[in-house]
Amino acid sequence: METVKIKSHSIQVVHATNSFNRRAVQFKNKIITALEQLGVARDDIDLELDGNCGKGAKAIVTWYFDGYKLQYETASQERFIDNLGIVLKVIEKEVELVLAGKKEIEEFIAEFAENDDVHDSRKEAREFFGLEHDHKDIQEVDKKYKEMAKTLHPDMPTGDVEKFKKLNHAHKILKRELA
């Protein structure tokens, strides 16, 4: 069994071996139940299952809460069903923290709030780092960030304040998606 670290949680990845579509429906229902515990209306949760849950695709859940568009997605695994399992575990853990009083609802919202142009921002961030449009390795992103920060930091002779701000913004966007 594989363990991945996402949003400061250690997540055990259990790879589905059969009944992908049935499991996807179960995962979807559990995600809805978890979010409803915070007061998110069922009709404000969007998670599409296309019937090909055993194929490679990222899993995305979007919900609206307290006037914010919130979203979580991952493509860290090869199959949609395994990605959806990670989405479920992350959301369950984050909801548990809120319900236990270990995280404020404002922190939860900030953790998942997304702009409508998030996909364009991620594409631009990858281009800024010189990465392929589908690059998913956070360690490589961190490595590029450190290399570029050494030359762009304003305290360095080659430093550039605006480019350094853009570097930090690009790193934050990709870290939010991949970490």
JOURBEL-V217997 format. One record per residue. N is the residue number from 1. OMEGA is omega in whole degrees, 0 to 359 (NA if undefined). Layout:
n,omega
N,OMEGA
N,OMEGA
This chain:
n,omega
1,183
2,175
3,177
4,179
5,181
6,178
7,180
8,176
9,171
10,184
11,174
12,179
13,176
14,183
15,178
16,181
17,180
18,177
19,186
20,183
21,178
22,179
23,180
24,178
25,177
26,179
27,180
28,180
29,178
30,177
31,179
32,180
33,180
34,182
35,177
36,177
37,178
38,180
39,177
40,179
41,180
42,181
43,180
44,180
45,181
46,177
47,185
48,174
49,186
50,179
51,178
52,189
53,178
54,181
55,180
56,177
57,176
58,177
59,182
60,170
61,179
62,176
63,181
64,185
65,175
66,178
67,182
68,170
69,180
70,184
71,170
72,179
73,173
74,175
75,185
76,181
77,184
78,185
79,179
80,184
81,179
82,175
83,179
84,176
85,177
86,177
87,179
88,183
89,179
90,181
91,178
92,181
93,180
94,177
95,178
96,179
97,179
98,183
99,179
100,180
101,180
102,178
103,178
104,180
105,178
106,177
107,177
108,180
109,180
110,181
111,187
112,182
113,181
114,172
115,179
116,183
117,186
118,181
119,176
120,180
121,179
122,178
123,179
124,180
125,178
126,178
127,180
128,180
129,181
130,182
131,176
132,184
133,182
134,182
135,185
136,185
137,182
138,179
139,177
140,177
141,179
142,179
143,179
144,179
145,182
146,179
147,183
148,181
149,180
150,181
151,184
152,182
153,183
154,179
155,181
156,180
157,179
158,185
159,180
160,185
161,183
162,179
163,178
164,176
165,179
166,177
167,180
168,179
169,179
170,180
171,180
172,180
173,182
174,178
175,179
176,180
177,192
178,184
179,NA
